[in-house]
Amino acid sequence: MQQTITLIGSGNVAWQLGQALQKAGHRVEAVYSRTLKNAEALANLLPGCIATDKPDFTQSKSSFFLIAVNDQALQSVADQLNLPANSIVAHTSGSMPMTVLERFPKHGVFYPLQTFTKTKQVDLSEVYFGIEASGKEVYKQLFQLAFTLSRKVQSMSSAQRKVIHIAAVFACNFTNHLFSISKQILEKEQLDFELLKPLVKETVEKAFLLGPDQAQTGPAIRGDEKIIQQHLQYLTDKPDLQNLYRLLSENIRKQL
């Protein structure tokens, strides 16, 4: 069943959700942003969609309002919204509680567990969606909306999402930062980051096939102190990376 939806926000998450929702057959009626040109940039990708910087939606035809803004702005943006009486409003945050929307009679969470950028299209059919809602009927409707995007939809409480978000920061954000460090080390010696691609792919596949504890390899898990010292010596001119290497190695060795 086609739904009419308004996106509150025009950043990475809204950018991907808007296009996926239209592809799934829904109508994105409007995109809201405090900066009109940002709303226009996304609305222009969605046929029939309007852009606005006005938070009054009392005359809107939308049944769903999905708030996809950063966590720092979520409460203030939500507090400014005026919505149709019977509409459902949900935020997409992994770390913010559902209660930030409690002033709306029908509210919930519509959380896609993925990292998003505007420049790389994401296949949302492979993404887990966490749903939380203020009541059974609201939950049902948010679940059904998510199910049109992905079959991987499940209930997630605010407490569960907070834990998942912490785990995701380690698995995604910190890992990507380590990729960045690896790239810098290689480029210093005129070596291509692409060299690591097969290694990284195999590492991720093994982690989910065997479990990360069983898949762990490298000098730290082997207790190869000679190699560790060689690596630390190489990083002498970068004390921050040297300390990070030492800290991670010590944490890995605790598995022995």
Secondary structure as UniProt FT lines:
FT   STRAND          4..8
FT   HELIX           12..23
FT   TURN            24..25
FT   STRAND          27..32
FT   HELIX           36..43
FT   TURN            44..45
FT   TURN            47..48
FT   STRAND          50..52
FT   TURN            58..59
FT   STRAND          64..67
FT   HELIX           71..80
FT   TURN            85..86
FT   STRAND          88..91
FT   HELIX           98..101
FT   TURN            102..103
FT   STRAND          107..113
FT   TURN            118..119
FT   HELIX           124..126
FT   STRAND          128..133
FT   HELIX           136..147
FT   TURN            148..149
FT   STRAND          153..155
FT   HELIX           158..168
FT   HELIX           169..174
FT   HELIX           175..188
FT   TURN            189..190
FT   HELIX           193..196
FT   HELIX           197..210
FT   HELIX           212..215
FT   HELIX           219..222
FT   HELIX           225..234
FT   TURN            235..237
FT   HELIX           239..253
FT   TURN            254..255
//
